[in-house]
Amino acid sequence: EMFFEYVAGFVSGFLIFQALFMKKMMGGTYMKALKSSFYPEWLSMNYIMAGMIPVMVIWGAHDPLAKSPGSLHFWGMMSLATIIGGFIAYPINKWLVSKGLKHGMMTVRKGEKMHMHHAEVTASQAQVKKALIGSLIALAVGIVIAIIGAYL
């Protein structure tokens, strides 16, 4: 379930929310938006899921009602998971925006027009590599916490 959730979240976030809806800000074409959106969306998704997976797995393991979308337990679990995932992903998203690797929803700085392709990418290859490794470590930690918590 978690693998499907990760893939579905990434694909919809990448193909729709990042590339399709932001194509004008990211170069004007869908292909340019896809190319510039993949890496930032992947990092963001890793951190979001690092927070969501433990909540969903632990709550779901201890509350059978949380498995049914018709139950308030399910929606409570998903709400909490989304909130925690958002808090965990906030720092990397702030960094990605500050380095010009991701759009900040409606971010327009003084003297700039609202076009992301004009933003200067200020992250070095070493910073990008460290960010990727950090996101994979965060995701792994989230999975380990989920596994341990499900059996406690």
OpenMM code with the backbone's topology and positions (N, CA, C; nanometers):
from openmm import Vec3, app, unit

residues = "GLU MET PHE PHE GLU TYR VAL ALA GLY PHE VAL SER GLY PHE LEU ILE PHE GLN ALA LEU PHE MET LYS LYS MET MET GLY GLY THR TYR MET LYS ALA LEU LYS SER SER PHE TYR PRO GLU TRP LEU SER MET ASN TYR ILE MET ALA GLY MET ILE PRO VAL MET VAL ILE TRP GLY ALA HIS ASP PRO LEU ALA LYS SER PRO GLY SER LEU HIS PHE TRP GLY MET MET SER LEU ALA THR ILE ILE GLY GLY PHE ILE ALA TYR PRO ILE ASN LYS TRP LEU VAL SER LYS GLY LEU LYS HIS GLY MET MET THR VAL ARG LYS GLY GLU LYS MET HIS MET HIS HIS ALA GLU VAL THR ALA SER GLN ALA GLN VAL LYS LYS ALA LEU ILE GLY SER LEU ILE ALA LEU ALA VAL GLY ILE VAL ILE ALA ILE ILE GLY ALA TYR LEU".split()
positions = [
    Vec3(0.0812, -0.1197, 0.0000),
    Vec3(0.0000, 0.0000, 0.0000),
    Vec3(0.0860, 0.1269, 0.0000),
    Vec3(0.1910, 0.1255, 0.0798),
    Vec3(0.2747, 0.2448, 0.0906),
    Vec3(0.3497, 0.2706, -0.0397),
    Vec3(0.3925, 0.1636, -0.1060),
    Vec3(0.4608, 0.1801, -0.2345),
    Vec3(0.3661, 0.2430, -0.3362),
    Vec3(0.2428, 0.1923, -0.3416),
    Vec3(0.1440, 0.2478, -0.4338),
    Vec3(0.1161, 0.3939, -0.3996),
    Vec3(0.1038, 0.4237, -0.2714),
    Vec3(0.0788, 0.5626, -0.2285),
    Vec3(0.1942, 0.6536, -0.2715),
    Vec3(0.3175, 0.6064, -0.2545),
    Vec3(0.4345, 0.6847, -0.2942),
    Vec3(0.4309, 0.7114, -0.4446),
    Vec3(0.4122, 0.6065, -0.5231),
    Vec3(0.4133, 0.6201, -0.6691),
    Vec3(0.2981, 0.7092, -0.7163),
    Vec3(0.1781, 0.6858, -0.6647),
    Vec3(0.0621, 0.7661, -0.7059),
    Vec3(0.0813, 0.9125, -0.6671),
    Vec3(0.1327, 0.9363, -0.5475),
    Vec3(0.1570, 1.0740, -0.5021),
    Vec3(0.2627, 1.1427, -0.5867),
    Vec3(0.3695, 1.0706, -0.6154),
    Vec3(0.4763, 1.1294, -0.6962),
    Vec3(0.4287, 1.1589, -0.8379),
    Vec3(0.3656, 1.0620, -0.9001),
    Vec3(0.3223, 1.0791, -1.0394),
    Vec3(0.2226, 1.1939, -1.0516),
    Vec3(0.1233, 1.1979, -0.9635),
    Vec3(0.0251, 1.3060, -0.9738),
    Vec3(0.0880, 1.4409, -0.9394),
    Vec3(0.1739, 1.4447, -0.8386),
    Vec3(0.2409, 1.5697, -0.8042),
    Vec3(0.3313, 1.6183, -0.9162),
    Vec3(0.4040, 1.5258, -0.9748),
    Vec3(0.4994, 1.5591, -1.0809),
    Vec3(0.4299, 1.5985, -1.2113),
    Vec3(0.3412, 1.5120, -1.2600),
    Vec3(0.2800, 1.5339, -1.3906),
    Vec3(0.1724, 1.6418, -1.3907),
    Vec3(0.1052, 1.6601, -1.2784),
    Vec3(-0.0044, 1.7568, -1.2756),
    Vec3(0.0348, 1.8834, -1.2006),
    Vec3(0.0606, 1.8717, -1.0705),
    Vec3(0.0774, 1.9911, -0.9888),
    Vec3(0.2077, 2.0657, -1.0157),
    Vec3(0.3141, 1.9952, -1.0471),
    Vec3(0.4397, 2.0637, -1.0758),
    Vec3(0.4496, 2.1024, -1.2227),
    Vec3(0.4412, 2.0058, -1.3097),
    Vec3(0.4682, 2.0322, -1.4515),
    Vec3(0.3500, 2.0968, -1.5249),
    Vec3(0.2318, 2.0405, -1.5133),
    Vec3(0.1186, 2.0919, -1.5909),
    Vec3(0.0733, 2.2295, -1.5429),
    Vec3(0.0472, 2.2416, -1.4146),
    Vec3(-0.0066, 2.3677, -1.3639),
    Vec3(0.0972, 2.4786, -1.3570),
    Vec3(0.2241, 2.4445, -1.3579),
    Vec3(0.3280, 2.5462, -1.3443),
    Vec3(0.4112, 2.5630, -1.4706),
    Vec3(0.3642, 2.5124, -1.5835),
    Vec3(0.4465, 2.5166, -1.7044),
    Vec3(0.4820, 2.6588, -1.7465),
    Vec3(0.3924, 2.7544, -1.7288),
    Vec3(0.4241, 2.8923, -1.7662),
    Vec3(0.5362, 2.9485, -1.6790),
    Vec3(0.5363, 2.9119, -1.5522),
    Vec3(0.6400, 2.9611, -1.4620),
    Vec3(0.7737, 2.8915, -1.4857),
    Vec3(0.7714, 2.7729, -1.5460),
    Vec3(0.8920, 2.6925, -1.5563),
    Vec3(0.9416, 2.6774, -1.6995),
    Vec3(0.9157, 2.7745, -1.7827),
    Vec3(0.9727, 2.7700, -1.9161),
    Vec3(0.8738, 2.7759, -2.0292),
    Vec3(0.7463, 2.7617, -2.0014),
    Vec3(0.6457, 2.7786, -2.1047),
    Vec3(0.5985, 2.6525, -2.1726),
    Vec3(0.6731, 2.5437, -2.1671),
    Vec3(0.6267, 2.4193, -2.2282),
    Vec3(0.6199, 2.3094, -2.1227),
    Vec3(0.5349, 2.2138, -2.1505),
    Vec3(0.5183, 2.1016, -2.0584),
    Vec3(0.6475, 2.0212, -2.0458),
    Vec3(0.7181, 2.0009, -2.1556),
    Vec3(0.8431, 1.9238, -2.1524),
    Vec3(0.9494, 1.9942, -2.0677),
    Vec3(0.9621, 2.1262, -2.0819),
    Vec3(1.0573, 2.2006, -1.9987),
    Vec3(1.0189, 2.1897, -1.8518),
    Vec3(0.8883, 2.1991, -1.8259),
    Vec3(0.8412, 2.1889, -1.6885),
    Vec3(0.8684, 2.0496, -1.6315),
    Vec3(0.8508, 1.9459, -1.7123),
    Vec3(0.8811, 1.8098, -1.6666),
    Vec3(1.0286, 1.7959, -1.6308),
    Vec3(1.1144, 1.8462, -1.7187),
    Vec3(1.2590, 1.8353, -1.6954),
    Vec3(1.3024, 1.9086, -1.5693),
    Vec3(1.2465, 2.0258, -1.5460),
    Vec3(1.2908, 2.1037, -1.4300),
    Vec3(1.2181, 2.0641, -1.3020),
    Vec3(1.1123, 1.9848, -1.3118),
    Vec3(1.0329, 1.9490, -1.1943),
    Vec3(1.0692, 1.8147, -1.1329),
    Vec3(1.1313, 1.7248, -1.2088),
    Vec3(1.1519, 1.5880, -1.1597),
    Vec3(1.2295, 1.5836, -1.0281),
    Vec3(1.3473, 1.6396, -1.0272),
    Vec3(1.4341, 1.6330, -0.9086),
    Vec3(1.3690, 1.6980, -0.7864),
    Vec3(1.3195, 1.8216, -0.7961),
    Vec3(1.2578, 1.8830, -0.6783),
    Vec3(1.1356, 1.8058, -0.6280),
    Vec3(1.0561, 1.7532, -0.7184),
    Vec3(0.9379, 1.6777, -0.6768),
    Vec3(0.9781, 1.5486, -0.6079),
    Vec3(1.0842, 1.4846, -0.6561),
    Vec3(1.1329, 1.3598, -0.5956),
    Vec3(1.1808, 1.3857, -0.4531),
    Vec3(1.2628, 1.4885, -0.4342),
    Vec3(1.3101, 1.5211, -0.2997),
    Vec3(1.1936, 1.5525, -0.2071),
    Vec3(1.1041, 1.6357, -0.2526),
    Vec3(0.9888, 1.6737, -0.1722),
    Vec3(0.9059, 1.5509, -0.1352),
    Vec3(0.8821, 1.4638, -0.2311),
    Vec3(0.8026, 1.3441, -0.2059),
    Vec3(0.8699, 1.2533, -0.1040),
    Vec3(1.0012, 1.2392, -0.1103),
    Vec3(1.0721, 1.1555, -0.0130),
    Vec3(1.0498, 1.2062, 0.1286),
    Vec3(1.0579, 1.3373, 0.1479),
    Vec3(1.0382, 1.3938, 0.2815),
    Vec3(0.8927, 1.3858, 0.3257),
    Vec3(0.8009, 1.4121, 0.2355),
    Vec3(0.6589, 1.4013, 0.2709),
    Vec3(0.6269, 1.2594, 0.3162),
    Vec3(0.6719, 1.1627, 0.2389),
    Vec3(0.6434, 1.0235, 0.2743),
    Vec3(0.7209, 0.9787, 0.3976),
    Vec3(0.8346, 1.0400, 0.4262),
    Vec3(0.9075, 1.0082, 0.5498),
    Vec3(0.8219, 1.0407, 0.6715),
    Vec3(0.7356, 1.1401, 0.6598),
    Vec3(0.6446, 1.1736, 0.7687),
    Vec3(0.5134, 1.0980, 0.7618),
    Vec3(0.4643, 1.0736, 0.6423),
    Vec3(0.3331, 1.0099, 0.6277),
    Vec3(0.3357, 0.8601, 0.6548),
    Vec3(0.4383, 0.7916, 0.6080),
    Vec3(0.4428, 0.6457, 0.6207),
    Vec3(0.4341, 0.5996, 0.7659),
    Vec3(0.5132, 0.6540, 0.8588),
    Vec3(0.4998, 0.6056, 0.9971),
    Vec3(0.3593, 0.6254, 1.0544),
    Vec3(0.2980, 0.7388, 1.0270),
    Vec3(0.1626, 0.7643, 1.0789),
    Vec3(0.0641, 0.6631, 1.0225),
    Vec3(0.0666, 0.6441, 0.8922),
    Vec3(-0.0304, 0.5548, 0.8288),
    Vec3(-0.0096, 0.4089, 0.8693),
    Vec3(0.1153, 0.3660, 0.8746),
    Vec3(0.1419, 0.2260, 0.9079),
    Vec3(0.1121, 0.1987, 1.0548),
    Vec3(0.1596, 0.2842, 1.1437),
    Vec3(0.1394, 0.2601, 1.2869),
    Vec3(-0.0090, 0.2708, 1.3231),
    Vec3(-0.0743, 0.3785, 1.2805),
    Vec3(-0.2164, 0.3948, 1.3111),
    Vec3(-0.2959, 0.2802, 1.2485),
    Vec3(-0.2665, 0.2484, 1.1237),
    Vec3(-0.3387, 0.1413, 1.0545),
    Vec3(-0.3191, 0.0054, 1.1185),
    Vec3(-0.2019, -0.0193, 1.1747),
    Vec3(-0.1744, -0.1480, 1.2398),
    Vec3(-0.2504, -0.1628, 1.3709),
    Vec3(-0.2803, -0.0520, 1.4355),
    Vec3(-0.3440, -0.0574, 1.5675),
    Vec3(-0.4917, -0.0197, 1.5656),
    Vec3(-0.5435, 0.0231, 1.4521),
    Vec3(-0.6839, 0.0648, 1.4419),
    Vec3(-0.7419, 0.0112, 1.3117),
    Vec3(-0.8125, -0.1016, 1.3187),
    Vec3(-0.8691, -0.1610, 1.1966),
    Vec3(-0.9630, -0.0674, 1.1200),
    Vec3(-1.0293, 0.0244, 1.1874),
    Vec3(-1.1202, 0.1167, 1.1200),
    Vec3(-1.0458, 0.2154, 1.0298),
    Vec3(-0.9175, 0.2336, 1.0553),
    Vec3(-0.8381, 0.3278, 0.9755),
    Vec3(-0.8091, 0.2751, 0.8354),
    Vec3(-0.8431, 0.1518, 0.8089),
    Vec3(-0.8205, 0.0939, 0.6757),
    Vec3(-0.9348, 0.1238, 0.5790),
    Vec3(-1.0467, 0.1708, 0.6298),
    Vec3(-1.1642, 0.1922, 0.5464),
    Vec3(-1.1860, 0.3400, 0.5163),
    Vec3(-1.1825, 0.3787, 0.3881),
    Vec3(-1.2057, 0.5196, 0.3524),
    Vec3(-1.3430, 0.5723, 0.3936),
    Vec3(-1.4354, 0.4836, 0.4281),
    Vec3(-1.5666, 0.5255, 0.4749),
    Vec3(-1.5693, 0.5599, 0.6228),
    Vec3(-1.4562, 0.5437, 0.6893),
    Vec3(-1.4483, 0.5666, 0.8333),
    Vec3(-1.3818, 0.7006, 0.8658),
    Vec3(-1.4301, 0.7659, 0.9709),
    Vec3(-1.3643, 0.8881, 1.0170),
    Vec3(-1.2228, 0.8594, 1.0674),
    Vec3(-1.1991, 0.7369, 1.1128),
    Vec3(-1.0647, 0.6988, 1.1575),
    Vec3(-0.9647, 0.7090, 1.0414),
    Vec3(-1.0085, 0.6641, 0.9237),
    Vec3(-0.9232, 0.6729, 0.8040),
    Vec3(-0.8874, 0.8181, 0.7741),
    Vec3(-0.9884, 0.9058, 0.7732),
    Vec3(-0.9653, 1.0455, 0.7378),
    Vec3(-0.8870, 1.1182, 0.8464),
    Vec3(-0.9045, 1.0777, 0.9702),
    Vec3(-0.8218, 1.1338, 1.0777),
    Vec3(-0.6767, 1.0935, 1.0598),
    Vec3(-0.6547, 0.9657, 1.0282),
    Vec3(-0.5195, 0.9156, 1.0050),
    Vec3(-0.4551, 0.9877, 0.8868),
    Vec3(-0.5282, 1.0006, 0.7776),
    Vec3(-0.4728, 1.0653, 0.6589),
    Vec3(-0.4463, 1.2139, 0.6830),
    Vec3(-0.5335, 1.2787, 0.7584),
    Vec3(-0.5129, 1.4208, 0.7906),
    Vec3(-0.3866, 1.4396, 0.8726),
    Vec3(-0.3721, 1.3582, 0.9770),
    Vec3(-0.2525, 1.3684, 1.0607),
    Vec3(-0.1265, 1.3354, 0.9805),
    Vec3(-0.1340, 1.2327, 0.8971),
    Vec3(-0.0187, 1.1945, 0.8148),
    Vec3(0.0203, 1.3079, 0.7206),
    Vec3(-0.0786, 1.3723, 0.6609),
    Vec3(-0.0509, 1.4833, 0.5690),
    Vec3(0.0111, 1.6016, 0.6422),
    Vec3(-0.0394, 1.6324, 0.7595),
    Vec3(0.0150, 1.7436, 0.8386),
    Vec3(0.1596, 1.7153, 0.8776),
    Vec3(0.1858, 1.5964, 0.9275),
    Vec3(0.3229, 1.5617, 0.9685),
    Vec3(0.4154, 1.5580, 0.8470),
    Vec3(0.3692, 1.4999, 0.7376),
    Vec3(0.4488, 1.4987, 0.6145),
    Vec3(0.4810, 1.6392, 0.5676),
    Vec3(0.3847, 1.7289, 0.5771),
    Vec3(0.4067, 1.8689, 0.5382),
    Vec3(0.5099, 1.9380, 0.6248),
    Vec3(0.5033, 1.9136, 0.7555),
    Vec3(0.6026, 1.9730, 0.8461),
    Vec3(0.7430, 1.9211, 0.8161),
    Vec3(0.7533, 1.7924, 0.7891),
    Vec3(0.8853, 1.7340, 0.7614),
    Vec3(0.9382, 1.7806, 0.6263),
    Vec3(0.8503, 1.7984, 0.5287),
    Vec3(0.8931, 1.8401, 0.3948),
    Vec3(0.9164, 1.9901, 0.3834),
    Vec3(0.8657, 2.0681, 0.4765),
    Vec3(0.8772, 2.2144, 0.4653),
    Vec3(1.0218, 2.2625, 0.4490),
    Vec3(1.1163, 2.2178, 0.5317),
    Vec3(1.2543, 2.2700, 0.5172),
    Vec3(1.3164, 2.2425, 0.3800),
    Vec3(1.2960, 2.1219, 0.3251),
    Vec3(1.3570, 2.0935, 0.1946),
    Vec3(1.2886, 2.1744, 0.0857),
    Vec3(1.1587, 2.1935, 0.0966),
    Vec3(1.0885, 2.2746, -0.0035),
    Vec3(1.1313, 2.4203, 0.0048),
    Vec3(1.1507, 2.4707, 0.1242),
    Vec3(1.1995, 2.6078, 0.1403),
    Vec3(1.3387, 2.6206, 0.0771),
    Vec3(1.4239, 2.5217, 0.0984),
    Vec3(1.5589, 2.5224, 0.0411),
    Vec3(1.5510, 2.5152, -0.1119),
    Vec3(1.4671, 2.4267, -0.1646),
    Vec3(1.4535, 2.4131, -0.3099),
    Vec3(1.4075, 2.5439, -0.3739),
    Vec3(1.3137, 2.6131, -0.3100),
    Vec3(1.2674, 2.7418, -0.3623),
    Vec3(1.3792, 2.8448, -0.3538),
    Vec3(1.4500, 2.8469, -0.2415),
    Vec3(1.5563, 2.9471, -0.2247),
    Vec3(1.6708, 2.9280, -0.3234),
    Vec3(1.6917, 2.8055, -0.3688),
    Vec3(1.7990, 2.7755, -0.4642),
    Vec3(1.7518, 2.7818, -0.6089),
    Vec3(1.6247, 2.8161, -0.6303),
    Vec3(1.5724, 2.8273, -0.7659),
    Vec3(1.5433, 2.6941, -0.8315),
    Vec3(1.5325, 2.5873, -0.7508),
    Vec3(1.5068, 2.4545, -0.8059),
    Vec3(1.3584, 2.4195, -0.8079),
    Vec3(1.2774, 2.4992, -0.7395),
    Vec3(1.1344, 2.4732, -0.7315),
    Vec3(1.0624, 2.6061, -0.7222),
    Vec3(0.9404, 2.6090, -0.7720),
    Vec3(0.8605, 2.7312, -0.7602),
    Vec3(0.8070, 2.7394, -0.6177),
    Vec3(0.7943, 2.8590, -0.5671),
    Vec3(0.7235, 2.8813, -0.4424),
    Vec3(0.5853, 2.9270, -0.4816),
    Vec3(0.4853, 2.8564, -0.4437),
    Vec3(0.3490, 2.8869, -0.4888),
    Vec3(0.3243, 3.0367, -0.4883),
    Vec3(0.3194, 3.0918, -0.6067),
    Vec3(0.2930, 3.2342, -0.6284),
    Vec3(0.4028, 3.3243, -0.5715),
    Vec3(0.5233, 3.2715, -0.5562),
    Vec3(0.6337, 3.3511, -0.5060),
    Vec3(0.6796, 3.4483, -0.6131),
    Vec3(0.6730, 3.5747, -0.5834),
    Vec3(0.7240, 3.6774, -0.6727),
    Vec3(0.8086, 3.7705, -0.5869),
    Vec3(0.9359, 3.7748, -0.6166),
    Vec3(1.0252, 3.8607, -0.5415),
    Vec3(1.0275, 4.0001, -0.6036),
    Vec3(1.0704, 4.0992, -0.5275),
    Vec3(1.0749, 4.2370, -0.5776),
    Vec3(1.1493, 4.2428, -0.7106),
    Vec3(1.0886, 4.3094, -0.8060),
    Vec3(1.1533, 4.3298, -0.9352),
    Vec3(1.1462, 4.2110, -1.0294),
    Vec3(1.0814, 4.1003, -0.9888),
    Vec3(1.0723, 3.9829, -1.0751),
    Vec3(0.9317, 3.9672, -1.1273),
    Vec3(0.9208, 3.9088, -1.2440),
    Vec3(0.7914, 3.8675, -1.2953),
    Vec3(0.7694, 3.7244, -1.2497),
    Vec3(0.6484, 3.6764, -1.2623),
    Vec3(0.6172, 3.5428, -1.2141),
    Vec3(0.6510, 3.4372, -1.3191),
    Vec3(0.7792, 3.4179, -1.3449),
    Vec3(0.8253, 3.3152, -1.4376),
    Vec3(0.9465, 3.2470, -1.3756),
    Vec3(0.9305, 3.1196, -1.3403),
    Vec3(1.0362, 3.0455, -1.2735),
    Vec3(1.1596, 3.0299, -1.3615),
    Vec3(1.1435, 3.0218, -1.4930),
    Vec3(1.2590, 2.9954, -1.5784),
    Vec3(1.3584, 3.1111, -1.5765),
    Vec3(1.3207, 3.2240, -1.5191),
    Vec3(1.4144, 3.3350, -1.5057),
    Vec3(1.4953, 3.3266, -1.3760),
    Vec3(1.4527, 3.2382, -1.2868),
    Vec3(1.5218, 3.2270, -1.1585),
    Vec3(1.6591, 3.1636, -1.1793),
    Vec3(1.7523, 3.2091, -1.1032),
    Vec3(1.8874, 3.1552, -1.1119),
    Vec3(1.9011, 3.0375, -1.0164),
    Vec3(1.9494, 2.9254, -1.0676),
    Vec3(1.9728, 2.8096, -0.9830),
    Vec3(2.1049, 2.8326, -0.9111),
    Vec3(2.0981, 2.8344, -0.7778),
    Vec3(2.2169, 2.8669, -0.6995),
    Vec3(2.2723, 2.7480, -0.6212),
    Vec3(2.2197, 2.6298, -0.6440),
    Vec3(2.2678, 2.5115, -0.5730),
    Vec3(2.3826, 2.4480, -0.6511),
    Vec3(2.4872, 2.4110, -0.5793),
    Vec3(2.5984, 2.3414, -0.6434),
    Vec3(2.5631, 2.1940, -0.6599),
    Vec3(2.6391, 2.1247, -0.7424),
    Vec3(2.6166, 1.9806, -0.7610),
    Vec3(2.6342, 1.9064, -0.6285),
    Vec3(2.7285, 1.9488, -0.5470),
    Vec3(2.7507, 1.8845, -0.4171),
    Vec3(2.6303, 1.9047, -0.3252),
    Vec3(2.5720, 2.0249, -0.3261),
    Vec3(2.4536, 2.0513, -0.2439),
    Vec3(2.3357, 1.9672, -0.2915),
    Vec3(2.3212, 1.9557, -0.4209),
    Vec3(2.2122, 1.8775, -0.4778),
    Vec3(2.2277, 1.7302, -0.4397),
    Vec3(2.3504, 1.6803, -0.4478),
    Vec3(2.3765, 1.5407, -0.4120),
    Vec3(2.3492, 1.5169, -0.2637),
    Vec3(2.3924, 1.6086, -0.1776),
    Vec3(2.3661, 1.5958, -0.0341),
    Vec3(2.2168, 1.5990, -0.0052),
    Vec3(2.1437, 1.6848, -0.0749),
    Vec3(1.9990, 1.6930, -0.0555),
    Vec3(1.9315, 1.5620, -0.0954),
    Vec3(1.9764, 1.5025, -0.2045),
    Vec3(1.9205, 1.3751, -0.2489),
    Vec3(1.9488, 1.2652, -0.1472),
    Vec3(2.0717, 1.2561, -0.1024),
    Vec3(2.1081, 1.1551, -0.0029),
    Vec3(2.0283, 1.1770, 0.1256),
    Vec3(2.0161, 1.3016, 0.1672),
    Vec3(1.9378, 1.3328, 0.2874),
    Vec3(1.7930, 1.2897, 0.2735),
    Vec3(1.7355, 1.3096, 0.1550),
    Vec3(1.5951, 1.2709, 0.1351),
    Vec3(1.5781, 1.1191, 0.1396),
    Vec3(1.6745, 1.0468, 0.0844),
    Vec3(1.6670, 0.9008, 0.0867),
    Vec3(1.6862, 0.8468, 0.2282),
    Vec3(1.7736, 0.9106, 0.3047),
    Vec3(1.7929, 0.8714, 0.4450),
    Vec3(1.6655, 0.8993, 0.5243),
    Vec3(1.6056, 1.0162, 0.5039),
    Vec3(1.4816, 1.0504, 0.5745),
    Vec3(1.3718, 0.9492, 0.5423),
    Vec3(1.3584, 0.9119, 0.4163),
    Vec3(1.2583, 0.8142, 0.3763),
    Vec3(1.2849, 0.6792, 0.4426),
    Vec3(1.4117, 0.6367, 0.4439),
    Vec3(1.4479, 0.5096, 0.5087),
    Vec3(1.4166, 0.5133, 0.6581),
    Vec3(1.4458, 0.6239, 0.7244),
    Vec3(1.4162, 0.6382, 0.8676),
    Vec3(1.2648, 0.6294, 0.8903),
    Vec3(1.1875, 0.6949, 0.8056),
    Vec3(1.0420, 0.6874, 0.8173),
    Vec3(0.9914, 0.5452, 0.8036),
    Vec3(1.0475, 0.4702, 0.7113),
    Vec3(1.0068, 0.3307, 0.6909),
    Vec3(1.0442, 0.2460, 0.8109),
    Vec3(1.1635, 0.2655, 0.8654),
    Vec3(1.2070, 0.1895, 0.9839),
    Vec3(1.1167, 0.2205, 1.1034),
    Vec3(1.0862, 0.3485, 1.1236),
    Vec3(0.9955, 0.3871, 1.2331),
    Vec3(0.8600, 0.3199, 1.2147),
    Vec3(0.8102, 0.3157, 1.0911),
    Vec3(0.6816, 0.2526, 1.0632),
    Vec3(0.6850, 0.1040, 1.0962),
    Vec3(0.7905, 0.0370, 1.0571),
    Vec3(0.8013, -0.1082, 1.0816),
    Vec3(0.8071, -0.1357, 1.2315),
    Vec3(0.8902, -0.0621, 1.3015),
    Vec3(0.9031, -0.0815, 1.4467),
    Vec3(0.7705, -0.0490, 1.5161),
    Vec3(0.7107, 0.0633, 1.4804),
    Vec3(0.5860, 0.1058, 1.5434),
    Vec3(0.4688, 0.0133, 1.5176),
    Vec3(0.4681, -0.0512, 1.4045),
    Vec3(0.3585, -0.1432, 1.3712),
    Vec3(0.3603, -0.2667, 1.4607),
    Vec3(0.4762, -0.3014, 1.5113),
    Vec3(0.4889, -0.4228, 1.5927),
    Vec3(0.4933, -0.3943, 1.7421),
    Vec3(0.4854, -0.2700, 1.7831),
    Vec3(0.4856, -0.2380, 1.9258),
    Vec3(0.3476, -0.2427, 1.9845),
] * unit.nanometer
topology = app.Topology()
chain = topology.addChain("A")
for resn in residues:
    res = topology.addResidue(resn, chain)
    for name in ("N", "CA", "C"):
        topology.addAtom(name, app.Element.getBySymbol(name[0]), res)
